């Protein structure tokens, strides 16, 4: 998740962008700017966004987990086949 300083930075960039484009940013009072920043930060928090770094970490973790699951499924299949073979050999009549 974004930390508070990242959210503040995004809100500041957003407000600066409004001012540079000649949008109502210049006409905003300080109180209105603070309210807009707070609202923008709240929207970002509610959006449940994560940083690119966090996304990459989670993607790598998912990849390793999927690889491990595939390996465990192969081991399980091998063990099941061995058990079936053993059971079959035990059921076969002995001379």
Secondary structure as GFF3:
##gff-version 3
##sequence-region A 1 95
A	DSSP	alpha_helix	4	20	.	.	.	ID=ss1
A	DSSP	alpha_helix	30	46	.	.	.	ID=ss2
A	DSSP	alpha_helix	52	91	.	.	.	ID=ss3
###
